[in-house]
């Protein structure tokens, strides 16, 4: 089994400004995008759909 890649994403510097509108951690966005892309989703709407459809599974990370 491959190791969980999320700890590597935690090292990324988040360039976004600190505001109330910052709802998700950058490493979570990267992980969701990676998983969705590997499953064939190729645009942001599809990636969002993937995240909603697989929310319970994604929360395990």
C-alpha positions in Angstrom: 0.0 0.0 0.0 1.2 3.5 -0.8 1.8 5.9 2.0 -0.7 8.7 2.6 0.6 11.7 0.5 -1.2 14.3 2.7 1.7 15.0 5.1 3.7 16.1 2.0 1.0 18.6 1.1 1.1 20.1 4.6 4.5 21.5 3.7 3.1 23.7 1.0 2.9 27.4 1.7 -0.6 28.7 1.3 -0.5 32.0 -0.6 -4.1 32.9 0.2 -4.9 35.7 2.6 -6.2 34.9 6.1 -9.9 35.7 5.9 -13.2 34.3 7.1 -13.8 33.1 3.5 -10.9 30.6 3.7 -13.0 27.5 4.3 -10.6 24.7 3.6 -7.0 24.0 4.3 -4.7 24.0 1.2 -3.5 20.5 1.8 -7.2 19.3 1.8 -7.9 21.0 -1.5 -4.7 19.5 -3.1 -5.7 16.0 -1.8 -9.2 16.2 -3.1 -8.0 17.5 -6.4 -5.4 14.7 -6.7 -8.0 12.0 -5.9 -10.6 13.5 -8.2 -8.1 13.9 -11.1 -7.0 10.3 -10.7 -10.7 9.3 -10.9 -11.1 11.1 -14.2 -12.6 14.4 -13.2 -11.1 17.2 -15.2 -12.7 20.5 -14.2 -13.5 22.3 -11.0 -17.2 21.5 -11.1 -16.4 17.8 -11.4 -13.9 18.0 -8.6 -16.5 19.6 -6.4 -19.0 16.9 -7.3 -16.4 14.2 -6.5 -15.7 15.9 -3.1 -19.4 15.9 -2.2 -20.0 12.3 -3.4 -17.0 11.0 -1.5 -17.1 13.2 1.6 -17.3 10.4 4.1 -14.3 8.6 2.5 -12.3 11.8 2.2 -12.8 12.6 5.9 -10.8 9.4 6.7 -7.6 11.3 5.7 
